Amino acid sequence: MDGTLTAAAFLELLLREAAPIEFERPLLDARAEGAPPETLAELERLKTAALRVRALLDRRRRREAELSALVDTVGDLATLRDLDAVLAAIVRRARELLDADVAYMTLNDEERGDTYMRVTYGSVSARFQQLRLAPGAGLGGLVAQTAAPYVTADYAADARFQHTGEIDDAVIEEGLVAILGVPMRLGTRALGVLFAANRSARPFTREEVTLLGSLAAHASVALDNTRLLGETRAALEELSAVNTVVRRHSESLERAAEAHDRMADVILRGGDLDDLAAVVAEVLGGELAILDADGHCLTTVGVIADLDSLTGAAAGGSLGRATRSGDHWVLAAGAGSEALCTLVLHAPKELSETDTRILERAGVVTALLLLFRRSLAQAESRVRGELLEDLLSRRVDDPVRVRQRARRLGVDLDVAHVLVVLACPPRQRDRAAQWSAAHAAACGGLAAQRDGNVTLLVGGEHPGDAARRMVRELGAYLGSPVTGGGAGPLTGPQDVPSAYAEAQRCASALSALGRTGDGASAAELGFVGLLVGADRDVGAFVGDTLGPLLEYDRRRGTALVRTLESYFESGASAVRAAEALHVHVNTVTQRIARIGQVLGADWHRPDRGLELQLALRLHRLQNGQP
């Protein structure tokens, strides 16, 4: 096999964003052709390289998908200069991004030695909004003491932290049940706690904990900026004799602010990691590399040697703190306690405190960019499922609005679509749902879990072909047989519920017929399709079943259809059929042989015979015969 052609085949798979299982095809074809071992080894190497490229492209797409949410958050923080407005924006964004009922922030009062409620969003209780917490009291006290995030699905019943009457009464009056709190820290100093809460027992996921931790880190930076600006103003007012020192300090702050604004501007203009790395390298005057949590290089500005050893140096340091390793500065950045990336800066000169802070803020911005792109991808999958669920449940009061929702997801409901229901083993449903969400996003469709099955709405006009393709791909992904029923084509949201019912019946019929692991539409199920199909197209069934025989009689003036009827009516007896037709038995025998040539040798199988007898009866009824 030509290596160039094989490489071109893998490139073609990458260009059309094929599923990972399709990358096995060139290797399977080579084995089938009897290729030598060295050729198979080369194909395996090319396949591995192509899959790594595909994984890298997928990660790039996920990062780009998170940009929209990051733009909203960074836009708020970049344009709001007043501390109260900044903190309010962070709390509001926390409630919106986590889809929580209430979000709030408490700050430590160093003079009184307690914690007070600074900002709330979604709160309705005046007592709750004016609450002050003694040290160690409540969930917030536990978070402040341990400097670690805590989550409770039922606050009132959770005995891990100290309950007080004042706090419990305020929580009950607010109606809160599930609460998540993450610490706001600046180095080793605790500043407060950022909370998200729900009025129902909904547990918070690990991703939500990580996301709230990122927002808490940003709030800490905002508080630190305010503190630094306040110290600068106080120094300017009280220490006029050290004007030069103050001016240098102010210049450092301006430099840090300029760097922050430039990084924010990159994000607001729709930039990616390459643009962000270029800005940081230019500001700090060095060469920069950004690696993911697994140590894979995401982007570089310049050339940096021995990245593997430098990444190991970052793993031994504190998250969010830059450390020096020879001529390099290494920073592991993340959200909460999760490391998301590593920044490696080649700068032979000693970094100033301002430059170190710029590098650390660049780590925060980079981690937020990665986190929000990941969160947006998950949110998009959830939104696609909710839209399809609404269509299946007939919750479409405004067709115009539902079309707008679909278009925002890249789905045009007015073009031809097919609906496929995939039945898979119960233990594999979660993995099947993950596959269907990724498949729908890749092909511009919708996916949801319903009635224990996976349902997809994708563009196309051939439901049977779509069902078989998805059965193969999902079955290969799960390593278990999958049965799929297809319906369509359909246009517009109003046809989705009936198409779902038909596709579901097709999948059930396939299982009942012993065709587990297969896919088909109602039109491909023969007379069974008349029972499960929504349209019950009798004419199409008769044409598909008797069409060749009817056409033969029409062109040659024969009576094969009538002979077949008599043959079945006489209990498959050629003698009795000849008597009914008033012809010689040899004539009937010859006609039966001709029928086998036209319809195929399997026409007398019991299931095929049943279809033929039903089609003959329907044909007579169509022609007005008794």
C-alpha positions in Angstrom: 0.0 0.0 0.0 1.3 3.5 -0.9 2.4 5.4 2.2 1.5 8.7 0.6 -2.0 7.5 -0.2 -2.4 6.2 3.4 -1.3 9.5 4.9 -3.7 11.3 2.6 -6.5 9.0 3.8 -5.8 10.0 7.4 -5.7 13.7 6.4 -9.0 13.2 4.7 -10.5 11.8 7.9 -9.1 14.8 9.8 -10.5 17.3 7.3 -14.0 15.9 7.6 -13.8 15.5 11.4 -14.4 11.8 11.3 -15.2 9.8 14.4 -12.2 8.2 16.1 -13.4 4.7 15.1 -13.1 5.6 11.4 -9.4 6.0 11.8 -9.2 2.2 12.1 -10.5 1.7 8.6 -7.1 2.2 6.7 -5.5 -0.3 9.1 -8.3 -2.8 8.7 -8.2 -2.5 4.9 -4.5 -3.0 4.9 -4.9 -6.2 7.0 -7.6 -7.4 4.7 -5.3 -6.9 1.7 -2.5 -8.9 3.4 -0.1 -6.0 3.9 3.3 -6.8 5.4 4.0 -6.2 9.1 6.2 -3.1 8.5 3.4 -1.5 6.5 0.9 -2.3 9.3 3.3 -0.8 11.9 3.6 2.4 9.8 -0.1 2.6 9.5 -0.4 2.2 13.3 2.0 5.1 13.8 0.1 7.3 11.3 -3.2 6.4 13.0 -1.8 7.3 16.4 -0.4 10.6 15.1 -3.7 11.4 13.4 -5.7 10.7 16.5 -3.4 13.0 18.5 -3.9 15.8 16.0 -7.7 15.2 16.2 -7.6 15.3 20.0 -5.6 18.6 19.8 -8.2 20.0 17.4 -11.0 19.0 19.7 -9.4 20.7 22.6 -9.0 23.9 20.5 -12.6 23.8 19.6 -13.7 23.3 23.2 -11.5 26.3 24.3 -13.0 28.5 21.5 -16.5 27.4 22.6 -15.9 28.7 26.2 -14.9 32.2 24.9 -18.4 33.6 24.9 -18.9 33.2 28.7 -15.3 34.4 29.4 -16.0 37.6 27.4 -19.0 38.4 29.5 -17.1 37.9 32.8 -13.9 39.6 31.8 -15.8 42.4 30.2 -17.6 43.2 33.5 -14.4 43.1 35.5 -12.4 45.1 33.0 -14.9 48.0 32.7 -16.1 48.3 36.3 -13.6 50.2 38.5 -15.7 50.7 41.7 -15.0 47.9 44.2 -18.7 47.5 45.1 -19.7 47.3 41.4 -16.9 44.8 40.8 -17.9 42.5 43.7 -21.6 42.8 42.7 -20.7 41.8 39.1 -18.7 38.8 40.4 -21.6 37.6 42.6 -24.2 38.1 39.8 -22.0 36.2 37.4 -21.6 33.4 39.9 -25.4 33.0 40.2 -25.9 33.1 36.5 -23.1 30.7 35.5 -24.0 28.1 38.2 -27.7 28.6 37.6 -28.2 29.0 41.4 -31.1 30.6 43.2 -28.9 32.8 45.4 -25.2 33.9 45.3 -23.5 36.0 48.0 -20.1 37.0 49.4 -18.9 37.4 53.0 -15.8 39.4 53.9 -13.6 39.1 57.0 -13.8 42.1 59.4 -10.3 42.2 60.9 -11.3 44.9 63.5 -14.3 43.0 64.9 -12.9 39.6 64.3 -16.0 38.2 62.6 -17.4 37.9 59.0 -20.1 40.1 57.5 -22.4 39.8 54.4 -21.0 42.1 51.8 -22.9 41.4 48.6 -26.0 39.2 47.8 -27.8 38.5 44.6 -31.2 36.8 44.5 -31.7 37.1 48.2 -35.2 38.1 49.5 -34.6 38.0 53.3 -33.5 41.2 55.1 -32.2 39.2 58.0 -30.1 37.1 55.7 -28.7 40.2 54.0 -27.6 41.7 57.3 -26.1 38.5 58.8 -22.8 38.5 60.6 -21.0 35.2 61.4 -18.8 34.5 64.4 -15.5 32.8 63.7 -15.9 29.1 62.9 -19.8 29.3 62.8 -21.8 27.9 59.9 -20.5 26.5 56.6 -18.7 29.8 55.9 -16.8 29.5 59.1 -15.7 26.0 58.1 -14.5 27.2 54.7 -12.6 30.1 56.3 -11.0 27.8 58.9 -9.9 25.1 56.4 -9.2 27.4 53.4 -11.0 24.7 51.3 -14.3 24.7 49.5 -17.3 22.9 51.1 -20.6 21.9 49.7 -23.7 20.6 51.4 -26.8 19.2 49.7 -28.9 19.8 52.8 -27.7 22.6 55.2 -30.1 22.0 58.0 -29.2 18.3 58.3 -25.4 18.6 57.8 -23.5 18.1 61.1 -20.0 18.9 59.8 -20.1 22.5 60.9 -21.2 24.5 63.9 -24.9 25.5 63.7 -26.1 28.7 65.5 -29.7 29.8 66.0 -29.1 33.2 64.3 -27.5 31.7 61.2 -30.0 28.8 60.9 -33.0 31.1 61.3 -31.6 33.4 58.5 -31.0 30.4 56.3 -34.5 29.1 56.9 -36.1 32.5 56.3 -34.2 32.7 53.0 -35.3 29.1 52.1 -31.8 27.8 51.3 -31.1 24.1 51.2 -28.0 23.3 49.2 -25.0 25.6 49.7 -21.5 25.8 48.2 -18.8 28.0 49.6 -15.3 28.6 48.4 -12.5 30.6 50.1 -11.3 34.0 48.8 -7.5 34.1 49.5 -4.6 36.3 48.6 -1.5 34.2 49.3 -1.9 32.8 52.8 -4.4 35.6 53.9 -8.1 34.7 53.9 -10.3 37.6 52.6 -13.7 36.0 52.8 -16.0 33.4 51.2 -18.0 33.3 47.9 -21.2 31.3 48.1 -23.8 29.8 45.7 -27.0 28.3 47.1 -30.2 26.7 46.0 -33.6 26.5 47.6 -33.8 22.8 46.7 -31.6 19.8 47.4 -29.5 20.0 44.2 -25.9 18.9 44.7 -23.1 21.0 43.1 -20.8 19.3 40.7 -17.0 19.3 40.8 -17.0 21.6 37.7 -19.2 24.1 39.5 -17.0 24.0 42.6 -14.0 24.7 40.3 -15.8 27.5 38.5 -16.9 29.3 41.7 -13.3 28.9 43.0 -12.1 30.8 39.8 -14.5 33.6 40.4 -13.4 33.8 44.1 -9.8 34.1 42.9 -10.8 36.9 40.6 -12.7 38.6 43.5 -9.5 38.3 45.6 -7.5 40.0 42.8 -10.2 42.8 42.7 -9.9 43.3 46.4 -6.1 43.3 46.2 -6.2 45.9 43.4 -8.4 48.1 45.6 -6.1 47.6 48.6 -3.1 48.5 46.5 -4.7 51.6 45.0 -5.8 52.7 48.5 -2.3 52.2 49.8 -1.0 54.2 46.9 -3.3 57.1 47.6 -2.5 57.1 51.3 1.2 57.1 50.5 0.8 60.1 48.1 -1.1 62.0 50.8 1.0 61.1 53.8 4.5 60.6 52.4 5.2 63.6 50.1 8.9 63.3 51.0 9.1 60.0 49.2 7.4 61.2 46.0 9.9 59.4 43.8 9.3 56.0 45.5 5.5 56.5 45.2 5.8 57.5 41.6 7.8 54.3 40.8 5.2 52.3 42.7 2.4 54.0 40.8 4.2 53.3 37.5 4.4 49.6 38.6 0.7 49.6 39.2 0.0 51.3 35.9 2.2 48.7 34.2 0.3 45.9 35.9 -3.0 47.6 35.0 -1.9 48.1 31.4 -0.8 44.5 31.2 -4.2 43.4 32.6 -6.1 45.6 30.2 -4.1 44.3 27.3 -4.9 40.7 28.3 -8.5 41.6 28.8 -8.6 43.3 25.4 -7.2 40.2 23.8 -10.1 38.2 25.2 -12.7 40.9 24.3 -11.5 41.0 20.7 -12.0 37.2 20.5 -8.4 36.3 20.8 -7.1 32.8 21.7 -4.2 31.4 23.7 -1.7 32.4 20.9 -2.7 36.1 21.2 -2.7 36.0 25.0 0.8 34.4 25.0 2.1 37.0 22.6 0.9 39.8 24.8 2.4 38.3 28.0 5.8 37.6 26.3 5.9 41.2 25.0 5.0 42.8 28.3 7.5 40.7 30.3 10.2 40.7 27.6 10.8 37.0 27.3 9.8 33.7 25.6 6.7 32.0 26.9 5.1 28.5 26.6 1.7 27.5 27.8 1.0 23.8 28.6 -2.2 22.0 29.5 -2.7 20.0 32.7 -1.1 16.9 31.1 2.0 18.7 30.0 1.1 19.0 26.4 2.2 22.3 24.8 -0.8 24.5 23.8 1.2 27.4 22.4 4.7 29.0 22.4 6.3 32.3 21.7 9.9 31.6 21.0 11.8 28.4 21.7 12.1 26.9 25.2 14.1 23.8 25.8 13.5 21.1 28.5 9.8 21.8 29.0 9.2 18.4 30.6 11.7 19.1 33.5 10.3 22.6 33.9 6.8 21.3 34.2 7.9 19.0 37.0 9.3 22.1 38.8 5.9 23.7 38.6 4.2 20.6 40.1 6.2 21.0 43.3 5.2 24.7 43.8 2.1 26.4 45.0 -0.8 26.8 42.6 -0.9 30.3 41.2 2.6 31.3 42.4 5.5 31.8 40.1 8.8 30.0 41.0 12.2 30.3 39.5 14.1 27.4 37.9 17.4 28.6 36.4 16.7 31.1 33.7 13.0 30.3 33.7 10.0 31.3 35.7 7.3 28.5 36.1 3.7 29.0 37.2 1.0 26.4 37.6 -2.4 28.1 37.3 -5.8 26.7 37.9 -9.2 27.2 39.4 -9.7 26.3 43.0 -7.5 23.3 43.7 -7.6 22.1 40.1 -4.5 22.7 38.0 -5.5 23.7 34.4 -2.3 24.9 32.8 1.4 25.7 33.3 3.1 28.9 32.1 6.9 28.8 31.5 8.7 32.1 31.0 12.3 32.3 29.8 13.6 35.5 31.4 17.3 35.5 32.4 16.9 38.7 34.4 15.3 38.8 37.8 11.6 39.6 37.6 10.3 42.5 39.7 7.4 42.1 42.0 5.2 43.8 39.4 6.4 41.5 36.7 5.8 38.5 38.9 2.3 39.7 39.6 1.7 40.2 35.9 2.8 36.6 35.3 0.5 35.3 38.0 -2.4 37.3 36.7 -1.7 36.0 33.2 -2.0 32.5 34.8 -5.4 33.4 36.2 -6.6 34.8 32.9 -5.3 31.7 31.0 -7.0 29.3 33.5 -10.3 31.2 33.3 -10.1 31.0 29.5 -9.6 27.3 29.6 -12.3 26.8 32.3 -15.0 28.9 30.7 -14.5 27.3 27.3 -14.9 23.9 28.9 -18.0 25.0 30.8 -19.5 26.6 27.7 -19.1 23.3 25.9 -21.0 21.5 28.7 -23.6 24.2 28.7 -24.2 24.0 25.0 -24.7 20.2 25.3 -27.3 20.8 28.0 -29.1 23.5 26.0 -29.2 21.2 22.9 -30.8 18.5 25.1 -33.3 20.9 26.6 -34.4 22.1 23.1 -34.9 18.6 21.8 -36.8 17.6 25.0 -39.1 20.6 24.4 -39.7 19.5 20.8 -40.4 15.9 21.9 -42.8 17.0 24.7 -44.7 19.4 22.4 -43.7 22.3 24.6 -43.5 24.6 21.6 -45.9 27.5 22.2 -44.1 29.9 19.9 -42.7 28.3 16.7 -40.8 31.4 15.8 -39.0 31.5 19.2 -38.1 27.8 19.0 -36.6 28.3 15.5 -34.5 31.2 16.9 -33.3 28.9 19.8 -32.4 26.3 17.2 -30.5 28.7 15.0 -28.4 29.9 17.9 -27.2 26.3 18.2 -26.5 26.1 14.4 -29.7 24.0 13.7 -32.1 25.0 10.9 -35.4 23.3 11.7 -36.9 24.2 8.3 -34.5 21.9 6.3 -34.9 18.2 6.1 -34.0 16.3 9.3 -34.3 12.7 10.4 -34.9 11.5 14.0 -33.1 8.4 15.3 -33.9 6.6 18.6 -31.0 4.4 19.8 -31.7 1.6 22.4 -28.5 0.6 24.2 -27.8 -1.5 27.4 -28.8 0.3 30.6 -25.3 0.2 32.0 -24.0 2.1 29.0 -26.6 4.9 28.9 -24.3 7.5 30.4 -21.6 6.9 27.9 -24.1 6.7 25.1 -25.4 10.1 26.2 -21.9 11.6 26.1 -21.4 10.2 22.6 -24.7 11.5 21.3 -24.0 15.0 22.7 -20.6 15.1 21.0 -22.1 13.7 17.8 -24.9 16.2 17.7 -22.6 19.1 18.3 -20.2 18.0 15.6 -23.0 17.6 12.9 -25.1 20.6 13.9 -28.0 18.5 15.4 -29.7 17.9 18.8 -29.5 15.0 21.3 -31.3 14.1 24.5 -32.0 11.1 26.8 -35.6 10.1 26.9 -37.5 6.9 28.0 -34.2 5.1 28.7 -33.0 5.7 25.1 -30.8 8.1 23.3 -32.5 10.4 20.7 -30.9 12.4 18.0 -32.3 14.9 15.5 -29.8 15.4 12.6 -29.9 16.8 9.1 -30.7 14.3 6.3 -33.4 12.7 4.2 -32.7 9.0 4.7 -33.7 7.9 8.2 -32.7 4.2 7.7 -29.2 5.1 6.5 -28.8 7.5 9.5 -30.0 4.9 11.9 -27.6 2.2 10.6 -24.7 4.6 10.6 -25.3 5.7 14.2 -25.9 2.1 15.3 -22.4 1.2 13.9 -20.6 4.2 15.4 -22.2 4.1 18.8 -22.0 0.3 19.0 -18.3 0.5 18.2 -17.8 3.3 20.9 -19.7 1.3 23.6 -18.4 -2.1 22.6 -22.0 -3.4 22.9 -24.8 -3.9 20.3 -27.2 -0.9 19.8 -30.5 -1.0 18.0 -31.8 2.1 16.2 -35.1 3.2 14.6 -35.3 6.2 12.2 -38.1 8.4 11.1 -38.4 11.2 8.6 -37.5 13.2 6.7 -39.3 16.0 8.6 -39.2 19.8 8.5 -40.4 22.1 11.2 -40.8 21.5 14.9 -44.4 20.3 14.7 -43.5 16.9 13.2 -40.9 15.9 15.8 -43.2 14.2 18.4 -44.8 11.9 15.8 -41.4 11.1 14.3 -40.1 10.2 17.7 -43.0 7.9 18.3 -42.4 6.2 14.9 -38.7 5.9 15.4 -39.3 4.4 18.9 -41.7 1.8 17.4 -39.2 0.9 14.8 -36.5 0.3 17.4 -38.9 -1.9 19.4 -40.0 -3.8 16.3 -36.3 -4.5 15.4 -35.7 -6.0 18.8 -39.0 -8.0 18.6 -37.9 -9.4 15.2 -34.5 -10.5 16.7 -32.6 -7.8 14.8 -30.8 -6.4 17.8 -27.8 -4.4 16.7 -29.5 -3.3 13.5 -31.0 0.0 12.3 -33.9 0.7 10.0 -36.8 3.0 9.2 -40.5 2.0 9.0 -40.3 1.9 5.2 -37.6 -0.8 5.4 -39.5 -3.1 7.7 -41.8 -4.5 5.1 -45.4 -5.2 6.3 -44.2 -4.6 9.8 -43.6 -1.0 8.7 -47.3 -0.7 8.0 -47.9 -1.3 11.7 -45.1 1.0 13.1 -45.0 3.7 10.5 -46.8 6.9 11.1 -48.1 7.3 7.5 -48.8 3.6 6.8 -48.2 4.0 3.1 -50.1 1.0 1.7 -49.3 1.9 -1.9 -45.6 2.0 -1.2 -45.7 -1.4 0.6 -47.6 -3.0 -2.4 -45.1 -1.5 -4.8 -42.1 -2.6 -2.9 -43.4 -6.1 -2.5 -45.2 -6.9 -5.8 -43.7 -4.2 -8.0 -41.4 -6.4 -10.1 -44.3 -9.0 -10.6 -46.8 -6.3 -11.6 -44.4 -4.7 -14.0 -43.6 -8.1 -15.6 -47.3 -8.8 -16.2 -47.8 -5.3 -17.6 -45.0 -5.6 -20.1 -45.5 -9.2 -21.2 -49.3 -9.6 -20.8 -48.8 -12.6 -18.4 -50.8 -13.6 -15.4 -48.2 -14.2 -12.8 -49.9 -12.1 -10.1 -53.2 -14.1 -10.6 -51.3 -17.4 -10.6 -49.5 -16.4 -7.3 -52.9 -15.6 -5.7 -54.4 -18.9 -6.8 -51.2 -20.7 -5.6 -51.5 -19.3 -2.1 -55.4 -19.7 -2.0 -55.0 -23.4 -2.9 -52.6 -24.0 0.0 -49.5 -23.9 -2.2 -50.8 -26.8 -4.4 -49.9 -26.4 -8.1 -52.6 -29.0 -9.0 -55.5 -27.2 -7.3 -54.2 -23.8 -8.5 -54.3 -25.2 -12.1 -57.9 -26.3 -11.6 -58.9 -22.9 -10.3 -57.2 -21.1 -13.2 -58.5 -23.7 -15.8 -55.0 -24.3 -17.1 -52.7 -27.3 -17.2 -50.6 -28.1 -14.1 -47.4 -27.8 -16.2 -48.4 -24.2 -17.0 -48.8 -23.4 -13.3 -45.4 -25.0 -12.6 -43.7 -23.0 -15.3 -45.3 -19.8 -13.9 -44.2 -20.6 -10.4 -40.7 -21.0 -11.6 -40.9 -17.6 -13.4 -42.2 -16.0 -10.2 -39.1 -17.3 -8.4 -36.9 -15.7 -11.1 -38.7 -12.3 -10.8 -39.1 -12.1 -7.0 -36.0 -14.1 -5.9 -35.4 -17.6 -4.7 -36.5 -16.8 -1.1 -40.1 -15.7 -2.1 -41.6 -18.9 -0.5 -40.0 -18.4 2.9 -42.8 -18.1 5.6 -42.1 -14.4 6.4 -41.7 -13.4 2.7 -44.8 -15.5 1.9 -46.8 -13.6 4.5 -45.7 -10.3 3.1 -46.7 -11.4 -0.4 -50.1 -12.6 0.6 -50.8 -9.4 2.5 -49.6 -7.3 -0.5 -51.8 -9.4 -2.9 -54.9 -8.8 -0.7 -54.1 -5.0 -0.5 -53.6 -4.9 -4.2 -57.1 -6.4 -4.8 -58.6 -4.0 -2.4 -56.9 -1.0 -4.2 -58.4 -2.2 -7.5 -61.9 -2.5 -6.0 -61.9 -6.3 -6.1 -63.4 -8.4 -3.2 
